[in-house]
Amino acid sequence: MAQPDALSAAGVPSARPAPPPREALLPDEVLALYAFTGATLAGLAGGFGLMLMLFWASARTPRFLAWAALFVGLWIARIVLARAFRRAFKSGAAMDWPRWQLRWNVLTLASASAWGLSGWLFHSRAIGIQHIGLILVIYTFCIAVVPVLGNHPRMFVAYVTICFTPLIARIAMVGDAYSYQLAGMLAIIVSLTTVLARNYRHTLQRLLEHKLRADTLAAQLRVETRAAEAARQEAEIANRAKTQFFTAASHDLRQPLHAMGLFAEALRQRTHEPEVANLVNSINASVDALEGLFSELLDITRIDAGGVDVRPQHFEFDDILRKLRLHFEPTAFEKGLALSLRGGRHVIHADPLLVERIVRNLVSNAIRYTDDGGVLVAARARAGKVIVQVWDSGLGIREQEQAKVFEEFYQVPNTPAVAPHQRKGLGLGLAIVKRLADLMGAAITLRSRPGHGTVFTLELPAGERARPQPAPSGSRGVPGLTLDGRLIVVVEDEPAVRSGLEVLLQGWGAQLLSFDSVAECAAWAAAADPASVRPDLCIVDYRLESGRNGVEALAALRQRFGAALPAIVVTGSTMSTLDKEAQDKDFHLLLKPVVPNKLRAMIAFKLGARMPR
């Protein structure tokens, strides 16, 4: 028996909560009373008409006329009361509910008195059908008030008593056996009607209680909905602020790292001491690791903030393979791995930027955790889909770890075979892969054997092949060429980064024109003579002075020297629209901090030149 109390003490509602107080239900009860005004007036008018039909010819006496005047007066009084209540309710003023209920009760009991008086006055004059009609009319009104007075038991008993007692008494006063029997039957019928009204009252009370609880729950729901909406808005604001913070912090932190990598590479070119070269290589490796950490954090932040849009289109997988070769062949070569790329002829219908990010993350992981053998990126057609797979001959993943590798910040526990340089990262690479695949509705799976390697499989819809496009000029390296005699335009507003680029590019034999603003670059381009001076390449920073960007500087240069001017845009931002803009405006992106070997490979790709190492 103590269990319900324990539950209540714990804040758990019981199965049948206590009914609400009478004061809380009173407004609904009064409103329900006045809601029956129209039906009540119609019923009274009908009953009055029946009484006139029954007794007008035989009982047209001063008493009958006085009774009729009383009845009509009460009927008009009900109309006046109903209109006054409607005006008061519509005015919005505070309602005195007990007083309005009292007024309604007084008129109701007065109407009951009129019906009881009719039974006392007209029964002795009733003959045949008049007698039956009088009983039926009065009893009909006792039944008719059940929906109205069922929730007011005292009023109902009083109404029925006032209506029927005079008629029963008048019948019993006749004094014969028939009269006693008829009076007794009428008394039993009235008693049963009272029981019916009580059952109706209990049902109506439960309905009113449920309505009140529903209103209370609805009010609580509105409050909680407003609180949830406010919390959602706060979360969205915080999410946007987080994304903006990461973007701004990334750009500001990448700048010095970018300059450090450039200066370190320039230092390596000016010395031949092995120890210095090792130090420079270590610096570049650290810069490269920091770039990976920044990219992972920013990618997962943008995905969570809904800042990644899916724009599917038809494209050849070879478009991605060319970029993979450009970015990963030097890294694979340094580790002594074979990087094989197959299936470029297949056409895919998906977002090429997202597919490239997925495959790039998978290839990066494959190279990182493979010390011997190679990495294979392959595509093949199967049942209306293109299956893209990344194979490696690396460490492999144990079966119990395979279900966890797509979780955020999860890293497979290291084994003795893992070198320290392989343990870098935050464990976000595969989480990003899974989320990007989910955004496109593509399935991503893996199979792995420890000590033998791993294969990741991405299923993408097959696309339709477009008309053949001519191969881009300079896509293959031309042996023997360097940057000697090449004019490169650099637009960079950060002095340290600009100095580092100048030292590095001049060390590779290039001629330079450096500008620190869009305005300065545009002014030079407007005054330059394309017949005597023509840049071979421009390298511009994306974020420049006063909210301007490097794409504006590129537009000014191309307006003067032609739309085919090769361009590299270096940025510390990873905005989702920048990749699309790079495709539309024909330039390549490098994300700060740019490791010199990546910059060297990109310049070679843009110029079709073999760079010095």
C-alpha positions, 0 to 999 in steps of 0.5 A: 500500500506504500507504493503509490505514496513512494511513486508520488514522492518520487514525482511520478503521477499516480494512475488516477490523479486527484480531480481538480478543485471545484473552482477550476471547473466552475467556468466550464460548468457555467459556460455549459449552462448558458450554451443550452439557452437556445435549446431551452427556449425552443423546448419551453416554447414547444411545451407551452404550445402543447399546453395551449392546444390541450387546455385552451378550449376547456380551461380558458379561465383567469387562472390559465391566462395568469399562468400563461402570462407567468410562463411568457414572462419567464421565457422573456427573462431567460432571453434577457439573461442570456444576452447579458451573459454573452455581452459580459463574456465577450467584453473580456472583463473578469467574470463573476461566475458564481453570480451568473450561475445563481441567476441561471438557477433562479430562472430555472427553478422559476420555470420548474414552479410554472410547470408544477403549477400547471400540473396542480391547476389543470389536472382536475380539468383534464379529460382523456388525452388532456390528462395523458398529455399533461403528464407527458409534457411535464415528464418530458421537461424532467428528462430534457434537463438531464444534460443541462442539470446533470452536473448539478445534482441539487438543482436537478432534484429541486427541479424535478421535485418542483415539477412533479410533486404537485402533479403526483399530489393532485393525482393521489388526492383523487383517492381511488386505487387507480389514482394511487397506482398512477401516483406511485408509478410516477414517483418511481419514474422520477426516482429512476430519472434521478439515478439516470441524471446521477450517472450522467453527472459522473460521466460529464464530470470525468469529461470536464476533468479530462478537458481541464487536464488537457488544457493544463498539459497544452499550456505546459506543452506550449511553455516547453515548446517555447523553451525548446525553440529558444534552446534550439535557437541558442544552439544554432547561434552557438553552432554558428559561432563555433564554426565562425570561430574555427574558421577565423582561428584556422585562418589566423593560425595557418598564416604563421605555419604557412610562412614557417614552412616556406622559410624552412624549405628556403633554408634547406635549399641554401644549405647542404648540411645533413643535420639542417636538412633533417631539421627542415624535413621535421619542420615540414612534417609537423606543419603537414600534421597541423594542416591535417588536424585543422582540416579534420576539425573544420570539416567535422564542424561544417558538417555538424553545422549543416554547411555542406551542400550536396550538388550531384552531377555527372563526372568521370572518376578520372577527374578525381584520380588526377588530383589524387595522383597530384597530391599523393604520389610524392608522399607514396614515393617517399615511403616506397609505396606503389600508388595505383589508380584504376577505373578512371573511365567510369562515370559517376552521378554524385557530388564530385567534391564530396566524393573527392574528399571521401577518397582523399581521406581514405587514401591518406589513411591508407598511405599513413598506415602502410609501410610495405607494398602499395595502395590501390584506388579502383572503380568498377561498374556493378548493377547500375552503380560504380563501386569505388574501393581503396585497397592497402597492404597495411596493418589492417584493423581487428574485427572488434575495432571495425565497427568503431572506426567511423566514430568521432575521435576514435583511434585504433589502439596502436600495435608495436608495428605502428611508428610514431609518425603514424599516430598523428591525427584526432581520429576524425578522418573516417568519421568525416568519411562516414558523414559525407557518405551519409549526406550523399546517401551512399553506402560505405563499408570496410573489410580488413585482415590484421597484417594483410591490409584493408579495403574500403568500399563506397557505392555510388550511382552510375552517371551518364557520359558527356561529350568527350572533352579535349585533354587539358594542356600541360597535364603531363610533365615536360622533362627538363623544364624549370621555373627559369624565365617564368614570371609569377605574380604573387598577391599576399597581404601577410608580410611574412608569408609574402617574404617566404614565397618570394625567397622560395620561388626565387630559389626555384629560378622564377621571376616575381612580381609581388603585391599586397592588395587587390588594388595594387595588383589591379593597377599594375595589370591595367598599366601593363603591356601584354605584348612586353610582359605576360605572367606565366602563373599567379599565386594569390591569397584568398583573404586580402585587405578590407574584406576583398579576396584573391579571386578579385585580383585573379579577375583583374589579371585575367581581364588583362592577360586572358582567361587562360592565365593559370592560377593557384589560390591559397587559403586558410578557409575551408568554406564549402562554396570555395571548391565550387568557385574554383571549378567555375573560375578555373583555378586550383586551391591549396589549403594553408599551411602549404607544405613546399613539396605540395606547392612545387607539385601544384606549380609543376601541374599548372605549368607542365614543368618539372620542378627542381627538388 
